[in-house]
Amino acid sequence: MSPEEPRARPAPWPPRGRGASSGGRLPSGGVHAPHGPARPWVGSRTRAASLQAARERLDLERGVRFRSLFLLIMGTLLVVAATDVLLGAVGVLHETRSRPLTPVERARYAEADVARRWHTWPADRVFPAQVPYVGLARVRQYARRVGIAPEAPCASAVDGPVGAVLRQRGCRTMLRATYVDQTATFVVTVGVAVLGDEETRVRAAGELPVDDRVGVRPVAFPGTVTESFGAAQRQRAGWVGAGPYIVFSTAGYADGRTRQAIAREEITHSELWPTAQSIAGHIGRGLSAPPEIPRCTQGNVC
């Protein structure tokens, strides 16, 4: 009998090197080594793409919301600004367009026009070269202007008691001119005291002394029939109110007669004082006459 050959060892199971299935289990005590680089699962890639798309969509929606909010705010600001501009334009148009003057505006226009005449009118208009008057005989005559005195401070052109009142009431200036009647018998100096407004003039007039010996000081012009007319020749003085003006007047004789030389009865019954009053009244009415008021804010066309 031949020597006994050793028995062959049984082959391991499962056989190595073969792709036999392990039934989902790894060999005991070992780890299944991959044969190539690991590849991510298809499900993981899809989920990541979905998350990225959702994130981008969220960012887009947030950007759209911010943009919408920004546009809303800017639109609101533009509307407010446009409204302000429109209202301003309407207001300017309303203020600048021609429209009828209200009664208050008409009164203010007239008041302002009268108040500035003393310096806007030429001297020849304030003191006309000829002034009509009517004497005791009811005959229309004309007084002639001899000269116009330089503008003077109020207190220096009137007597002391009158000057104190005018100074207290803010008298601006005094304008004076001297006239003679048609026969060159009487001499009349007219003085226009300029007050701030009619209300101030009324108050000042109420405080003037009741004395026909004081008032505006005479103005004589050398080389004329008035050269002898001074303070002593004044026969009487008075005043009349006209708008913001007090129109003073003082009268005497051209021959130089003084007040003491004339009997009281002659002063009362002569034409001297009526002539002086008429001349002063005419000048006062001219200064305070109502102006021609335009119908509208821009003339007579509304």
C-alpha positions, 0 to 999 in steps of 0.5 A: 500500500502506498504511503498515505497522501495527506488530505487536501484542506477544505477550501475557505467559504466563501471562496476568496476572489469571487464576487459571491454575495455575502447576503448583506453581511461582512465577513466576521472580524473584517471590513469590506474594502471598497474597490474604487473611490466613494460616490455620494448617494443620488438622494443626497445630491438631490436634497442639497440641490433642493436646499440650495434652490430653496435658499436662493428662492428665499433670498430672492423673495426677501430681496423682492420684499425689500425692493417693494418696501423701498419703492413704496417709501420712495413713492410716498416721499415723491407724492408728498413732495409733489403735493407740497410743490403743487400746493405751493404753486397754487398758493403763489398763483392765488396770491399773484393772480389779479383779483378784486380788492377787498374793502379792507385792502381798498381802505389801506390803499387809500390811507397809504396813498394819502399818507405819502403825498407830502413827500411824493407830490411836488411842492407845487401840488401840495401848495398850488400857485393859486388857491380859490376862496370865497370871501364874505361877499360870496364872490369867488376869488384867488389867493396867490402863493408868494413862496414856499419855505424850506422843510423844517422840524415841527417844533421849530415852525410852531409856537412852544405850546403847539410844538410840545404836543407835536413833538410828543406825538411824533410829528415828522416834519412841517411844510410851509408856504405863504399866500396873499389874497387877490387884493394883496391885503391879507397875508396867510402862512399855511403850515402842514404838520405830518403825523404818522397816521390819522389816528395819531393826528386826531389825538394830537389835535385833541391836545392842542391849546385852544388859543388863536394867538399860537400856532404856525409861525409866519414865513415872510419873503423879502422883496415881496408884499409879505416881508413885514409879516412876522409874529407880531403881525399875526391877527389870528391862528387856527388849524384843520385836520386832514387825514394824517395832517394838521393844516395850520394857518395864521393870517395878518395884514400886508401893511405890517399892522400888529395885533394890538393895533387892530380892534377886536371887532374888526378882526371878527367882521373882516374877510381876513380870517374867512380867507385864511380858513378857506385857503388852509381848507383847500390845501387840506382837502387836496392832501386828504382827497380820496385817491383813485383806487384800482379795482384789482390787485394788478390794475383795473383788470381782474 
